[in-house]
Amino acid sequence: LNDEDILQMLSQSTADILGYGNRLGNISEGRIASFTVFSKPFMEEKAQALYSVTDGNLIEFEQESSEE
């Protein structure tokens, strides 16, 4: 699976399975805003969630220090 397939499985496909596909699962007009912003592509090693927006509410995540 590539990153796009995985993202689809975690978003629209899950919303459809749970019966919320008409309101959740993708970002478009009239839908409930729910998404996360990562420090780099989400499938890359050590990607960290920076922010999450859910139903218009912004959540900022505390970052772990990087040890390289």
C-alpha positions as CSV (number, residue, x, y, z in Angstrom):
1,L,0.0,0.0,0.0
2,N,1.2,3.5,-0.7
3,D,0.6,6.5,1.6
4,E,-2.5,7.7,-0.3
5,D,-4.1,4.3,0.1
6,I,-3.4,4.3,3.8
7,L,-4.7,7.8,4.2
8,Q,-7.9,6.8,2.4
9,M,-8.3,3.8,4.7
10,L,-7.9,6.0,7.7
11,S,-10.2,8.7,6.6
12,Q,-13.1,8.3,4.1
13,S,-13.2,4.5,4.2
14,T,-13.4,4.5,8.0
15,A,-16.1,7.2,8.0
16,D,-18.1,5.2,5.4
17,I,-17.8,2.0,7.4
18,L,-19.0,3.8,10.5
19,G,-21.9,5.4,8.7
20,Y,-20.6,8.9,8.8
21,G,-19.3,9.1,5.2
22,N,-21.7,11.9,4.4
23,R,-20.3,14.2,7.1
24,L,-16.7,13.0,7.8
25,G,-13.8,11.5,5.9
26,N,-12.6,14.3,3.6
27,I,-12.2,18.1,3.7
28,S,-14.9,19.8,1.7
29,E,-17.6,22.4,2.1
30,G,-20.4,21.4,4.4
31,R,-18.5,18.7,6.2
32,I,-17.2,18.6,9.8
33,A,-13.6,19.8,9.8
34,S,-11.4,17.1,11.3
35,F,-7.8,16.8,10.3
36,T,-4.2,16.7,11.7
37,V,-1.1,18.5,10.7
38,F,2.2,16.5,11.0
39,S,5.8,17.7,11.2
40,K,6.5,15.7,8.0
41,P,4.7,13.1,5.9
42,F,2.7,11.1,8.4
43,M,4.2,7.7,7.3
44,E,7.8,8.9,7.7
45,E,9.7,7.7,10.8
46,K,9.4,10.1,13.7
47,A,6.6,12.2,12.2
48,Q,4.9,14.0,15.0
49,A,1.4,15.5,15.1
50,L,1.7,19.2,15.5
51,Y,-2.0,20.3,15.4
52,S,-5.4,18.8,15.1
53,V,-8.6,20.5,14.1
54,T,-11.8,18.9,15.1
55,D,-15.2,20.5,14.5
56,G,-13.5,23.9,14.3
57,N,-11.5,23.5,17.5
58,L,-7.7,23.7,17.3
59,I,-5.5,21.5,19.5
60,E,-1.8,22.0,19.6
61,F,0.3,19.0,20.7
62,E,3.4,19.2,22.9
63,Q,6.4,18.1,20.9
64,E,8.8,15.4,22.0
65,S,12.5,16.4,21.7
66,S,14.3,14.7,18.8
67,E,17.2,12.5,19.8
68,E,19.3,11.7,16.8
